[in-house]
């Protein structure tokens, strides 16, 4: 029987976070889904934990090649059988009613990508300590085309019809922002629709450097700026106003380019 959702989880030596991520799926009120876990490096503790938390209906793959989430997500996508695809990182989680609400919001719209709100919780992973209450982030007021300037549609908040992802893959060449690059590719071919539901919980560790890679909210460090430039060239801004917004963003990060570059 075809599941409604395929939940794709790339994992890289974060067994404790992976336990939390999978537990959040088991706790969901909607259970018509498959879990696909793709590991990029051999890690004995993660393997031991996966043996306990996955079931026969789930899929686990240890892939070859270089480390990074892009290739893991691509492999998971190639194995997906659900009507819709949702990505979940191994250090984040879904609220117990997320999949039920996502199903209700998308089952009658099979040809659109839905995107949701999300929450951020700060933590210290070294101490396994939560440092903040959830901060709810609503994207209701964002214009969809703002995604051409910087990404406000978080990777885990997009609910993709599987058929809409044919021919789309994430780029392992990017050091960060591969999910934004992927999303823009889909954005050019498929309608996107905001749905007002509470989406994933994104856990952020600002205490321990290197706990997360660069993201589209941070246009200040060198490799993130390089990835911005790559994405801006690959996906041209469709209007003059968006070109100006791109120019202003990079100028604020210390890089000034002529408008015709965009």
C-alpha positions, 0 to 999 in steps of 0.5 A: 500500500502506498503511504501518503508521506515519505519522510526523508531524514539525512543523518550524520553522526547525530544519534541523539538528535535522530532519536528525537526526530524519529520519536516525533514521527511516532508520536504524530496523530497521522501515521500513514507515512514511510521513514527513509533514513540515509546515513553518509558516514559509518557510525556504530552508535547511530547504527545501534540506535537505528536498529531499535527505532526503525521498523520493517516498514522503514528504509535505512541506507548507508550510502557511499560518497562524500559527506553532506545532506544533499546526496543523502536527500537525493538518495532518499528521494529516489527511494520514496514511494509516498504521494508527498515528500517531506524532509526532516533533518536528524536534529529537528522534530515535528509537532504531534499534529503536524502530519495530520494538519499537513494531510488535511491541507494538501490532500485536495491540492495534489499539484501544489507545494504547500509550505508552513510556519515553524518554530525555533528552540535554542539548545546546548547539544553538548549539555543536552539542555534546552535553552529557550521556549519555542519561538513561533515563526509565521511566514504568512506575510511573506510574498512568495517571490521573496524566495528569490532574494533569500529563503524564508521557506524552511526545508522542513516546512515544504510539503512536495508532491512526489511527481513535482520533484521529478528531475530535481535534485539537491546540489552536493557542490554547495557548502550550504543552501542546497535546500534553497537551490533545490526549492527554487528549481521546484518553484520555477515549475510548480505552484507554491501555496502557504498554509497556516499550520504549525510546522516543524521545530528547528533546534538551534545550537548557538553555543557550540560553533559548527553545530550547523552549517550556514543558512540563508538567514546568514549572508555574512560569512564567506562560503555562504556568500559564495553560495548566494552568488551561485544561486543568484546566477543559476536562478535569475530574479524575474523582476527589477525589484527583486534584482534590487533587493538581491543587490541590497542584501549583498551590499549589506553583507559587504559585497557591492555588485552592479545591478546588471550582474543580477 
